[in-house]
């Protein structure tokens, strides 16, 4: 599979990214990384916020590649797209997808199931992904970065 295959199967659509869009996605990522460290929010919310930080970085990479995920399965598709955009290792994608599932359960089904260790791991993963996407953008799409 490839992003072109996804496009042909109508899982994603063509998108024209802008410098402002990429900057805003990276700003949201940075904001959410900062807020995810507020322990008073509790582990469920901290994990959700850190997960959102990682998701914004992944959305930035997909947008910079010229695509946008469709609404159905949006989070899943954005996470899986990291294999094609920044060439992320399968282990990173698998870990992020597990956090996606954990976040869905804690947000919609059952409170109090996220541990502080999981929060720490999600924050580290979001930081790593932000750094990877930023490096990738500098190397592959410097025209989309603010000076």
Buried (B, 14 or more C-beta within 10 A) or exposed (E): EEBEEBBEEEBBEEBEBEEEBBBEBBEBBBBBBEBBEEEEBBBBBBBBBBBBBBBBBBBBBBBBBBBBBEEEEBBBBBBBBBBBBBEBEEEBBEBBBBBBEBBEEBBEEEEEEBEEEBBBBBBEBBBBBBEBBBEBBEEBBEEBBEE
